[in-house]
Amino acid sequence: MTTKYTGILGLVALICVGCGGTPESEIASFREVIDGSTVEVIIEGKIYKVQLCGIKPAESTAAAISEIVATNDEIHVLRNGDLAEIFVATDSEEEIHINSELLVREKAELDKGEVDSCPNGDVMRIAAEG
């Protein structure tokens, strides 16, 4: 179940795309969850292993990622090296920002040492506050 709050977070995060120094999102397909913070995505036919930026996974994080992504195989990925933020489309115009959704669902904790390197770190801080 996705909260309205995270839909707003995804929308806010997408508005920030293209702001100074923020990488462009890439259309990708979700491949698999490796562990609670690492996933494989396919971008232009190539498999990439990326770590979700700004989160510390909990025991149930991997299952929560699979549940969120099950709604739509096509995703948008913001990569910064091996770190990434992932967005999943919904039936509405909003997207789910997986990184923030995990924080709202309390399936992960904010990684305070890493969140500042995430393009939407401010959004994730708000999500972590609940």
DSSP file (Angstrom, degrees, kcal/mol; ACC not computed):
  #  RESIDUE AA STRUCTURE BP1 BP2  ACC     N-H-->O    O-->H-N    N-H-->O    O-->H-N    TCO  KAPPA ALPHA  PHI   PSI    X-CA   Y-CA   Z-CA
    1    1 A M              0   0    0      0, 0.0     2,-0.4     0, 0.0    67,-0.0   0.000 360.0 360.0 360.0 129.7    0.0    0.0    0.0
    2    2 A T        -     0   0    0     66,-0.0     2,-0.2     3,-0.0    99,-0.0  -0.835 360.0-133.3-102.6 136.0    1.4    3.4   -1.0
    3    3 A T     >  -     0   0    0     -2,-0.4     4,-1.3     1,-0.1     3,-0.3  -0.515  16.4-124.0 -84.4 155.4    0.7    6.5    1.0
    4    4 A K  H  > S+     0   0    0      1,-0.2     4,-2.0     2,-0.2     5,-0.2   0.845 110.3  65.2 -62.8 -33.0   -0.4    9.7   -0.6
    5    5 A Y  H  > S+     0   0    0      1,-0.2     4,-1.9     2,-0.2    -1,-0.2   0.903 101.5  46.4 -57.3 -44.6    2.5   11.3    1.2
    6    6 A T  H  > S+     0   0    0     -3,-0.3     4,-2.7     2,-0.2    91,-0.5   0.826 105.9  59.3 -72.5 -29.8    5.0    9.3   -0.8
    7    7 A G  H  X S+     0   0    0     -4,-1.3     4,-2.0     1,-0.2    88,-0.5   0.917 107.8  46.9 -60.5 -40.7    3.2   10.1   -4.1
    8    8 A I  H  X S+     0   0    0     -4,-2.0     4,-2.8     2,-0.2    -2,-0.2   0.893 109.9  53.8 -65.6 -39.8    3.8   13.8   -3.3
    9    9 A L  H  X S+     0   0    0     -4,-1.9     4,-2.8     1,-0.2    -2,-0.2   0.921 108.1  49.5 -60.9 -43.4    7.4   13.0   -2.5
   10   10 A G  H  X S+     0   0    0     -4,-2.7     4,-2.2    85,-0.3    -1,-0.2   0.904 111.9  48.6 -61.9 -41.0    7.9   11.3   -5.9
   11   11 A L  H  X S+     0   0    0     -4,-2.0     4,-1.8     2,-0.2    -2,-0.2   0.925 112.2  47.9 -65.3 -44.9    6.4   14.3   -7.6
   12   12 A V  H  X S+     0   0    0     -4,-2.8     4,-1.3     1,-0.2    -2,-0.2   0.912 111.0  52.0 -60.9 -42.6    8.6   16.7   -5.7
   13   13 A A  H  X S+     0   0    0     -4,-2.8     4,-0.6     1,-0.2     3,-0.2   0.890 108.1  50.9 -63.2 -39.5   11.6   14.6   -6.5
   14   14 A L  H >< S+     0   0    0     -4,-2.2     3,-0.8     1,-0.2    -1,-0.2   0.856 104.5  57.2 -68.2 -33.2   10.8   14.6  -10.2
   15   15 A I  H 3< S+     0   0    0     -4,-1.8    -1,-0.2     1,-0.2    -2,-0.2   0.846 103.1  55.9 -63.0 -32.5   10.5   18.4  -10.2
   16   16 A C  H >< S+     0   0    0     -4,-1.3     3,-2.4    -3,-0.2    -1,-0.2   0.682  80.5 109.8 -74.0 -17.7   14.0   18.6   -8.8
   17   17 A V  T << S+     0   0    0     -3,-0.8     7,-0.1    -4,-0.6     3,-0.1  -0.394  81.5  26.7 -61.4 130.5   15.4   16.5  -11.8
   18   18 A G  T 3  S+     0   0    0      5,-0.4    -1,-0.3     1,-0.4     3,-0.2   0.313  87.9 135.0  96.5  -7.4   17.4   18.9  -13.9
   19   19 A C  S X  S-     0   0    0     -3,-2.4     3,-2.7     1,-0.2    -1,-0.4  -0.325  76.9 -59.0 -65.8 160.1   18.3   21.3  -11.1
   20   20 A G  T 3  S-     0   0    0      1,-0.3    -1,-0.2    -3,-0.1    -2,-0.0  -0.130 125.0  -0.4 -46.7 121.8   21.9   22.3  -11.0
   21   21 A G  T 3  S+     0   0    0      1,-0.2    -1,-0.3    -3,-0.2    -2,-0.1   0.410  96.7 130.5  80.8  -1.9   24.2   19.3  -10.7
   22   22 A T    <   -     0   0    0     -3,-2.7    -1,-0.2    -6,-0.1    -4,-0.2  -0.728  57.7-123.5 -87.9 130.0   21.3   16.8  -10.6
   23   23 A P        -     0   0    0      0, 0.0    -5,-0.4     0, 0.0     2,-0.2  -0.282  27.0-106.7 -67.6 156.7   21.7   13.8  -13.0
   24   24 A E        -     0   0    0     -7,-0.1    55,-0.5    -6,-0.1     2,-0.2  -0.548  36.2-110.5 -79.1 148.1   19.0   13.1  -15.5
   25   25 A S        -     0   0    0     -2,-0.2     2,-0.4    53,-0.1    53,-0.2  -0.497  27.8-146.5 -78.8 152.6   16.8   10.1  -14.9
   26   26 A E  E     -A   77   0A   0     51,-2.4    51,-2.7    -2,-0.2     2,-0.4  -0.946  15.9-120.2-119.2 139.5   17.1    7.0  -17.2
   27   27 A I  E     +A   76   0A   0     -2,-0.4    17,-0.4    49,-0.2     2,-0.3  -0.637  48.0 162.1 -76.4 133.5   14.3    4.7  -18.2
   28   28 A A  E     -A   75   0A   0     47,-2.8    47,-2.6    -2,-0.4     2,-0.4  -0.891  38.2-120.1-144.2 170.1   15.0    1.2  -17.0
   29   29 A S  E     -AB  74  42A   0     13,-2.0    13,-2.8    -2,-0.3     2,-0.4  -0.947  32.1-119.6-113.8 141.3   13.5   -2.2  -16.3
   30   30 A F  E     + B   0  41A   0     43,-1.9    11,-0.2    -2,-0.4     3,-0.1  -0.649  32.6 175.2 -79.3 133.3   13.7   -3.7  -12.9
   31   31 A R  E     -     0   0A   0      9,-2.6     2,-0.3    -2,-0.4    10,-0.2   0.844  51.4 -39.8-103.7 -59.8   15.6   -7.0  -12.9
   32   32 A E  E     - B   0  40A   0      8,-1.4     8,-3.0     0, 0.0     2,-0.6  -0.990  44.7-106.1-166.8 159.7   16.0   -8.2   -9.3
   33   33 A V  E     - B   0  39A   0     -2,-0.3     6,-0.2     6,-0.2     3,-0.1  -0.828  26.1-176.5 -89.2 124.6   16.6   -7.4   -5.7
   34   34 A I        -     0   0    0      4,-2.5     2,-0.2    -2,-0.6     5,-0.2   0.894  67.1 -34.5 -86.0 -48.5   20.1   -8.5   -4.6
   35   35 A D  S    S-     0   0    0      3,-1.8    -1,-0.3    27,-0.0     3,-0.2  -0.813  87.1 -59.7-153.9-165.8   19.7   -7.5   -1.0
   36   36 A G  S    S+     0   0    0     -2,-0.2    22,-0.2     1,-0.2     3,-0.1   0.663 132.9  19.3 -65.0 -17.4   18.1   -4.8    1.1
   37   37 A S  S    S+     0   0    0      1,-0.1    15,-3.3    20,-0.1     2,-0.4   0.428 112.1  76.2-129.8  -1.4   19.9   -1.9   -0.6
   38   38 A T  E     + C   0  51A   0     13,-0.3    -4,-2.5    -3,-0.2    -3,-1.8  -0.947  50.8 168.4-119.7 131.8   21.2   -3.4   -3.9
   39   39 A V  E     -BC  33  50A   0     11,-2.7    11,-2.7    -2,-0.4     2,-0.5  -0.916  29.0-127.3-133.5 160.3   19.2   -4.0   -7.0
   40   40 A E  E     +BC  32  49A   0     -8,-3.0    -9,-2.6    -2,-0.3    -8,-1.4  -0.939  28.3 179.9-109.7 134.4   19.8   -4.8  -10.6
   41   41 A V  E     -BC  30  48A   0      7,-2.6     7,-3.0    -2,-0.5     2,-0.5  -0.895  23.5-131.9-127.1 158.0   18.3   -2.7  -13.3
   42   42 A I  E     +BC  29  47A   0    -13,-2.8   -13,-2.0    -2,-0.3     2,-0.5  -0.960  23.6 179.8-115.1 119.9   18.5   -2.9  -17.1
   43   43 A I  E >  S- C   0  46A   0      3,-2.6     3,-1.9    -2,-0.5   -15,-0.1  -0.979  73.8 -18.8-122.6 119.7   19.3    0.3  -19.0
   44   44 A E  T 3  S-     0   0    0     -2,-0.5    -1,-0.1   -17,-0.4     3,-0.1   0.883 128.7 -51.6  50.5  43.8   19.5    0.2  -22.7
   45   45 A G  T 3  S+     0   0    0      1,-0.2     2,-0.4    -3,-0.0    -1,-0.3   0.397 116.0 111.3  80.7  -2.6   20.0   -3.6  -22.7
   46   46 A K  E <   -C   43   0A   0     -3,-1.9    -3,-2.6     2,-0.0     2,-0.4  -0.872  64.9-128.8-108.8 138.1   22.9   -3.5  -20.1
   47   47 A I  E     -C   42   0A   0     -2,-0.4     2,-0.4    -5,-0.2    -5,-0.2  -0.703  25.8-173.0 -86.7 130.7   22.6   -4.8  -16.5
   48   48 A Y  E     -C   41   0A   0     -7,-3.0    -7,-2.6    -2,-0.4     2,-0.6  -0.977  17.4-147.1-123.1 137.1   23.7   -2.4  -13.8
   49   49 A K  E     +C   40   0A   0     -2,-0.4     2,-0.3    -9,-0.2    -9,-0.2  -0.923  29.7 176.3-100.4 120.6   23.9   -3.2  -10.1
   50   50 A V  E     -C   39   0A   0    -11,-2.7   -11,-2.7    -2,-0.6     2,-0.5  -0.923  26.6-134.4-128.2 151.7   23.1   -0.1   -8.0
   51   51 A Q  E     -Cd  38  83A   0     31,-3.2    33,-2.4    -2,-0.3     2,-0.3  -0.881  32.8-110.6-103.3 133.4   22.8    0.6   -4.4
   52   52 A L  E >   - d   0  84A   0    -15,-3.3     3,-0.9    -2,-0.5    33,-0.2  -0.487  41.2-121.9 -65.0 123.2   19.8    2.6   -3.2
   53   53 A C  T 3  S+     0   0    0     31,-3.0    -1,-0.1    -2,-0.3     3,-0.1  -0.403  80.2   8.3 -71.4 135.9   21.1    6.0   -2.1
   54   54 A G  T 3  S+     0   0    0      1,-0.2    57,-2.4    -2,-0.1     2,-0.3   0.555  98.7 106.3  80.4  10.6   20.6    7.3    1.4
   55   55 A I  E <   -G  110   0B   0     -3,-0.9    55,-0.2    55,-0.3    -1,-0.2  -0.922  54.0-151.2-125.1 151.5   19.1    4.3    3.1
   56   56 A K  E     -G  109   0B   0     53,-3.2    53,-2.7    -2,-0.3    -3,-0.0  -0.982  36.4-128.6-111.0 116.4   20.2    1.7    5.7
   57   57 A P  E     -G  108   0B   0      0, 0.0    51,-0.2     0, 0.0     2,-0.2  -0.251  15.9-151.2 -70.2 152.6   18.2   -1.5    5.0
   58   58 A A    >   -     0   0    0     49,-1.3     3,-1.4   -22,-0.2     4,-0.4  -0.548  40.5 -90.1-105.1 178.3   16.3   -3.5    7.5
   59   59 A E  T 3  S+     0   0    0      1,-0.3     3,-0.3    -2,-0.2     4,-0.3   0.832 127.8  45.0 -60.3 -32.6   15.6   -7.2    7.4
   60   60 A S  T 3> S+     0   0    0      1,-0.2     4,-1.8     2,-0.1    -1,-0.3   0.327  84.2  98.3 -95.7   7.8   12.4   -6.6    5.5
   61   61 A T  H <> S+     0   0    0     -3,-1.4     4,-2.5     1,-0.2     5,-0.2   0.917  79.2  52.9 -64.1 -45.0   13.7   -4.1    3.0
   62   62 A A  H  > S+     0   0    0     -4,-0.4     4,-2.2    -3,-0.3    -1,-0.2   0.912 110.4  47.7 -59.2 -44.2   14.3   -6.5    0.1
   63   63 A A  H  > S+     0   0    0     -4,-0.3     4,-2.1     1,-0.2    -1,-0.2   0.887 110.9  52.0 -64.5 -38.5   10.7   -7.8    0.3
   64   64 A A  H  X S+     0   0    0     -4,-1.8     4,-2.4     2,-0.2    -2,-0.2   0.897 108.0  51.3 -65.8 -40.2    9.3   -4.2    0.4
   65   65 A I  H  X S+     0   0    0     -4,-2.5     4,-2.7     1,-0.2     5,-0.3   0.946 110.2  49.2 -60.7 -47.8   11.3   -3.3   -2.7
   66   66 A S  H  X S+     0   0    0     -4,-2.2     4,-1.5     1,-0.2    -2,-0.2   0.894 111.1  50.4 -58.7 -40.9    9.9   -6.3   -4.6
   67   67 A E  H  < S+     0   0    0     -4,-2.1     4,-0.4     2,-0.2    -1,-0.2   0.915 112.4  45.9 -64.4 -44.2    6.4   -5.4   -3.5
   68   68 A I  H >< S+     0   0    0     -4,-2.4     3,-1.2     1,-0.2     4,-0.2   0.923 114.3  47.0 -65.8 -45.1    6.7   -1.8   -4.6
   69   69 A V  H >< S+     0   0    0     -4,-2.7     3,-1.8     1,-0.3    -1,-0.2   0.746  94.3  77.1 -71.7 -23.1    8.3   -2.7   -8.0
   70   70 A A  T 3< S+     0   0    0     -4,-1.5    -1,-0.3     1,-0.3     3,-0.2   0.719  83.6  67.7 -60.2 -19.4    5.6   -5.3   -8.6
   71   71 A T  T <  S+     0   0    0     -3,-1.2    -1,-0.3    -4,-0.4     2,-0.3   0.758 119.9   1.6 -73.1 -23.9    3.2   -2.5   -9.5
   72   72 A N    <   -     0   0    0     -3,-1.8    -1,-0.3    -4,-0.2    17,-0.1  -0.848  53.9-153.6-166.8 124.7    5.2   -1.6  -12.7
   73   73 A D  S    S+     0   0    0     -2,-0.3   -43,-1.9    -3,-0.2     2,-0.4   0.768  79.1  82.6 -74.1 -26.3    8.3   -3.1  -14.3
   74   74 A E  E     +A   29   0A   0    -45,-0.2    15,-0.9   -47,-0.0     2,-0.3  -0.682  62.3 170.0 -83.9 130.6    9.3    0.1  -16.0
   75   75 A I  E     -AE  28  88A   0    -47,-2.6   -47,-2.8    -2,-0.4     2,-0.4  -0.825  33.1-125.8-131.5 167.7   11.2    2.5  -13.7
   76   76 A H  E     -AE  27  87A   0     11,-2.4    11,-2.8    -2,-0.3     2,-0.5  -0.974  26.4-160.0-115.4 135.6   13.2    5.7  -13.8
   77   77 A V  E     -AE  26  86A   0    -51,-2.7   -51,-2.4    -2,-0.4     2,-0.7  -0.963  13.4-162.2-121.9 129.6   16.7    5.6  -12.3
   78   78 A L  E     - E   0  85A   0      7,-2.9     7,-2.1    -2,-0.5     2,-0.4  -0.945  24.4-166.2-104.2 109.9   18.7    8.6  -11.1
   79   79 A R  E     + E   0  84A   0     -2,-0.7     2,-0.3   -55,-0.5     5,-0.2  -0.792  25.7 177.5-104.5 142.6   22.3    7.3  -10.9
   80   80 A N  E >  S- E   0  83A   0      3,-3.0     3,-1.6    -2,-0.4     2,-0.4  -0.770  75.7 -59.5-134.7  86.1   25.3    8.9   -9.2
   81   81 A G  T 3  S-     0   0    0     -2,-0.3    -1,-0.1     1,-0.3     0, 0.0  -0.618 118.6 -19.6  69.7-129.0   28.0    6.3   -9.8
   82   82 A D  T 3  S+     0   0    0     -2,-0.4   -31,-3.2    -3,-0.1     2,-0.3   0.506 123.2  91.3 -87.8  -5.3   26.8    3.1   -8.2
   83   83 A L  E <   +dE  51  80A   0     -3,-1.6    -3,-3.0   -33,-0.2     2,-0.3  -0.665  57.8 176.5 -89.4 146.6   24.3    4.9   -6.0
   84   84 A A  E     -dE  52  79A   0    -33,-2.4   -31,-3.0    -2,-0.3     2,-0.4  -0.994  31.6-147.4-150.0 154.2   20.8    5.4   -7.3
   85   85 A E  E     - E   0  78A   0     -7,-2.1    -7,-2.9    -2,-0.3     2,-0.4  -0.968  27.2-154.4-114.2 139.5   17.3    6.7   -6.6
   86   86 A I  E     - E   0  77A   0     -2,-0.4    12,-2.4    -9,-0.2    13,-0.5  -0.951   8.9-165.8-124.1 136.7   14.5    4.7   -8.2
   87   87 A F  E     -FE  97  76A   0    -11,-2.8   -11,-2.4    -2,-0.4     2,-0.4  -0.959   4.6-159.9-120.2 136.1   11.0    5.9   -9.2
   88   88 A V  E     -FE  96  75A   0      8,-2.3     8,-3.3    -2,-0.4   -13,-0.2  -0.963  20.9-122.9-118.0 131.6    8.1    3.5  -10.1
   89   89 A A  E     -F   95   0A   0    -15,-0.9     2,-0.2    -2,-0.4     6,-0.2  -0.333  26.2-160.5 -67.9 152.2    5.1    4.8  -12.1
   90   90 A T        -     0   0    0      4,-1.3    -1,-0.1     2,-0.5   -18,-0.0  -0.623  39.1 -90.3-119.7-177.2    1.7    4.4  -10.7
   91   91 A D  S    S+     0   0    0     -2,-0.2     2,-0.1     2,-0.0     4,-0.1   0.732 113.5  55.5 -68.4 -21.8   -1.8    4.4  -12.2
   92   92 A S  S    S-     0   0    0      2,-0.2    -2,-0.5     1,-0.0     0, 0.0  -0.231 110.1 -90.2 -95.4-168.6   -1.9    8.1  -11.7
   93   93 A E  S    S+     0   0    0     -4,-0.1     2,-0.1    -2,-0.1    -2,-0.0   0.577  98.7  94.6 -80.8  -9.0    0.6   10.7  -12.9
   94   94 A E        -     0   0    0     -5,-0.1    -4,-1.3     1,-0.0     2,-0.3  -0.378  63.3-146.6 -80.5 160.0    2.6   10.4   -9.7
   95   95 A E  E     -F   89   0A   0    -88,-0.5     2,-0.6    -6,-0.2   -85,-0.3  -0.926  16.2-120.3-122.7 152.6    5.6    8.1   -9.2
   96   96 A I  E     -F   88   0A   0     -8,-3.3    -8,-2.3    -2,-0.3     2,-1.0  -0.832  16.3-145.5 -92.2 123.1    6.7    6.3   -6.1
   97   97 A H  E  >  -F   87   0A   0     -2,-0.6     4,-2.9   -91,-0.5     3,-0.3  -0.792  13.0-158.7 -85.3 102.0   10.2    7.3   -5.0
   98   98 A I  H  > S+     0   0    0    -12,-2.4     4,-2.5    -2,-1.0     5,-0.2   0.880  86.4  55.5 -54.9 -44.3   11.3    3.9   -3.7
   99   99 A N  H  > S+     0   0    0    -13,-0.5     4,-1.1     1,-0.2    -1,-0.2   0.931 115.2  38.3 -56.1 -48.1   14.1    5.3   -1.4
  100  100 A S  H  > S+     0   0    0     -3,-0.3     4,-2.6     1,-0.2    -1,-0.2   0.876 111.9  58.3 -70.9 -37.9   11.6    7.6    0.3
  101  101 A E  H  X S+     0   0    0     -4,-2.9     4,-2.6     1,-0.2    -2,-0.2   0.893 103.8  52.8 -59.7 -40.2    8.8    5.0    0.3
  102  102 A L  H  <>S+     0   0    0     -4,-2.5     5,-2.8    -5,-0.2     6,-0.9   0.869 110.3  48.4 -63.1 -35.8   11.0    2.6    2.3
  103  103 A L  H ><5S+     0   0    0     -4,-1.1     3,-0.9    -5,-0.2    -2,-0.2   0.916 111.7  48.4 -69.7 -44.0   11.6    5.3    4.9
  104  104 A V  H 3<5S+     0   0    0     -4,-2.6    -2,-0.2     1,-0.3    -1,-0.2   0.900 112.6  48.2 -63.4 -41.0    7.9    6.1    5.2
  105  105 A R  T 3<5S-     0   0    0     -4,-2.6    -1,-0.3    -5,-0.2    -2,-0.2   0.508 111.7-123.4 -76.5  -3.3    7.1    2.4    5.6
  106  106 A E  T < 5S+     0   0    0     -3,-0.9    -3,-0.2    -4,-0.2    -2,-0.1   0.848  76.6 126.3  60.1  36.8    9.8    2.1    8.2
  107  107 A K  S   <S+     0   0    0     -5,-2.8   -49,-1.3    -6,-0.2     2,-0.3   0.374  76.7  19.0 -99.0  -1.2   11.4   -0.7    6.1
  108  108 A A  E    S-G   57   0B   0     -6,-0.9     2,-0.3   -51,-0.2    -2,-0.1  -0.966  75.4-125.3-157.4 163.0   14.8    1.2    6.1
  109  109 A E  E     -G   56   0B   0    -53,-2.7   -53,-3.2    -2,-0.3     2,-0.3  -0.827  36.1 -96.8-112.1 155.4   16.5    3.9    8.0
  110  110 A L  E     -G   55   0B   0     -2,-0.3     2,-1.2   -55,-0.2   -55,-0.3  -0.532  27.9-139.0 -69.2 130.4   18.0    7.1    6.7
  111  111 A D    >>  -     0   0    0    -57,-2.4     4,-2.5    -2,-0.3     3,-1.5  -0.781  19.1-171.0 -90.9  94.5   21.7    6.9    6.1
  112  112 A K  T 34 S+     0   0    0     -2,-1.2     4,-0.4     1,-0.3    -1,-0.2   0.745  81.6  55.0 -62.9 -25.0   22.7   10.3    7.5
  113  113 A G  T 34 S+     0   0    0      1,-0.1    -1,-0.3     2,-0.1    -2,-0.0   0.687 120.0  30.0 -79.7 -18.2   26.3    9.9    6.2
  114  114 A E  T X4 S+     0   0    0     -3,-1.5     3,-2.3     2,-0.1     4,-0.3   0.661  94.5  85.6-112.5 -23.4   25.2    9.2    2.7
  115  115 A V  G >< S+     0   0    0     -4,-2.5     3,-1.6     1,-0.3     6,-0.2   0.781  82.6  63.4 -58.8 -30.0   21.9   11.1    2.2
  116  116 A D  G 3  S+     0   0    0     -4,-0.4    -1,-0.3     1,-0.3     5,-0.1   0.691  98.1  57.0 -69.2 -16.3   23.6   14.4    1.2
  117  117 A S  G <  S+     0   0    0     -3,-2.3    -1,-0.3     4,-0.1    -2,-0.2   0.463  88.3  96.4 -90.1  -1.6   25.1   12.6   -1.9
  118  118 A C  S X  S-     0   0    0     -3,-1.6     3,-1.7    -4,-0.3     4,-0.2  -0.708  79.3-131.0 -88.3 137.3   21.6   11.7   -3.1
  119  119 A P  T 3  S+     0   0    0      0, 0.0     3,-0.2     0, 0.0    -1,-0.1   0.835 109.9  34.0 -55.4 -33.6   20.0   14.0   -5.6
  120  120 A N  T 3> S+     0   0    0      1,-0.2     4,-2.0     2,-0.1     3,-0.3  -0.186  76.1 135.1-115.3  39.9   16.8   14.1   -3.6
  121  121 A G  H <> S+     0   0    0     -3,-1.7     4,-2.2     1,-0.2    -1,-0.2   0.847  70.9  55.5 -56.8 -38.2   18.3   13.9   -0.1
  122  122 A D  H  > S+     0   0    0      1,-0.2     4,-1.7    -3,-0.2    -1,-0.2   0.896 107.2  49.8 -63.9 -39.4   16.1   16.7    1.3
  123  123 A V  H  > S+     0   0    0     -3,-0.3     4,-2.2     1,-0.2    -1,-0.2   0.896 110.3  51.0 -64.2 -40.1   13.0   14.8    0.2
  124  124 A M  H  X S+     0   0    0     -4,-2.0     4,-2.2     1,-0.2    -2,-0.2   0.866 105.7  54.9 -67.7 -35.7   14.4   11.7    1.9
  125  125 A R  H  X S+     0   0    0     -4,-2.2     4,-1.2     2,-0.2    -1,-0.2   0.904 108.9  48.7 -62.1 -40.4   15.0   13.6    5.1
  126  126 A I  H  X S+     0   0    0     -4,-1.7     4,-0.7     1,-0.2     3,-0.4   0.919 110.6  50.9 -64.7 -43.6   11.3   14.7    5.1
  127  127 A A  H >< S+     0   0    0     -4,-2.2     3,-1.0     1,-0.2    -2,-0.2   0.888 107.2  53.8 -61.3 -39.3   10.2   11.1    4.5
  128  128 A A  H 3< S+     0   0    0     -4,-2.2    -1,-0.2     1,-0.3    -2,-0.2   0.790 100.6  60.3 -67.5 -27.6   12.3    9.8    7.4
  129  129 A E  H 3<        0   0    0     -4,-1.2    -1,-0.3    -3,-0.4    -2,-0.2   0.693 360.0 360.0 -73.6 -17.6   10.7   12.3    9.7
  130  130 A G    <<        0   0    0     -3,-1.0    -3,-0.1    -4,-0.7    -2,-0.1   0.466 360.0 360.0  77.0 360.0    7.4   10.6    9.0
